Amino acid sequence: MVLIFTWVAHSRSAEGVNYLQVFLVVLINAFVFFGYAYITVYLLIPRLLAKRKVFLFIGIFILIGVSLSVLKFVFSDYLFYQAISPEDASLDRTVSLPVLLVNTKDMTFIVALFAIVKYARDHYVVESNIRELQKKGLEAEIKLLEHQMDPHVIFNNFNNLYSISIYKPELLEGTVGRLKSILHYLFQESKREKVLLSEEIQMIENYIGLEKLRFGDRLHINYSLSGNLQGFRIAPLILYPFVENCFVHGAGEDPRKSWINIEVSVSESNLRFYAANSVSRHMGKEKNGEKNSANENSIRRLEIQYPNNHRLTIKDRQTEHIVELNLKL
């Protein structure tokens, strides 16, 4: 700003005026103007205005402005005007209180500009720190939610293995293979921030395969997958709990009358997940609270990891439970 105003003042001055002289005059004025800004922003505002001492702030603000205006007139004003417009040097420039107040008013423009820039920068720094703390807090919360989920997932899968070993031992070998894949995904792949969508779907398909082996023809299961999964990534174990919830609460006391429908489709970068299961009339109200609790972790993770990028609908009806998720990958 000093260099810009020096160039303007020099271009308007009389011929033969030394550029360095104009620079020094403008520099002196800059010290006065920016000194006023620094005193106001770093001293008066925090010590007076921030403590709601408004009238005291205004009084001292004007007093300092007038005092600096006197210094400006004493040290540089005559030279300043002579450099810009020599004809003004011959004028009788009487220094009076109104003149000082007008000069103070002119200086407040620089003070205001300085204050805006300073507090805008401070606000940006504070917001950045808040976002960083929120990010760290959310990352810690995600890890906590994942740790809360892991034992539950492991228990249910080993429960499947136990049931199959008793009722269908001939299927044990294939079951162990599927379970091995699930556990590998759970302990290795799911620890990453994002995994391939195809890996998440494979995890779900392995789990559905285990449940099909366990229930056989006693449970009607429909599963469909459409769209191109290649190249897309997703937060691990986001979809799986909704699938697991279908089997935990959807098989019911009498699996022969129970059904589960699961649909996954990908169109461009949009994923649609649909999971629905039957609910027996006499068990519906009793298990409703359990279903809500089972979904809470996934709902919270969606809020943290996909803010404004997902739409989740959960419907609890008398005879069915429906989850529909639209997610932008």
ZIQUIZI-V182653 format. One line per field, one symbol per residue. psi: psi as a letter, one per 40 degrees, with the letter a starting at -180 (. if undefined). burial: + if it has 9 or more other C-alpha atoms within 8 Angstrom, else -. A space follows every 50 residues. Layout:
psi = ???
burial = ???
This chain:
psi = dddddddddddeiiiehhdddddddddddddddddddddddedddddcdd efgddddddddddddddddddddddeddddddddgddedeihghhidddd dddddddddddddddddddddddddddddddddddddddddddddddddd dddddddddddddddddgdeedddddddddddddddecdeeidiihdddd dddddddddddddddbeehhhhhihiiheheiiihifddddddddddded didgddeiihhhhhihhbehhhhhhiiihideedddedddddddeddddd ddddefheeihhhhhhideihhhhhhhh.
burial = -+--++--++-+++--+----++-++++++-++++++++++-++++-++- --+---+---++-+++-++++++--+++-+++++++--+----------+ +-++--++-+++-++----------------------+---+--+---++ ---+--+--++-+++--+--++--++-++-++++++--++---+++++-+ --++-++-+++++++---++-----------+++++-++++++-+++-++ ++--+--+++++++++---+++++++++++--++--++--+--++-++-- ++-+-+---+--------+++++++++--
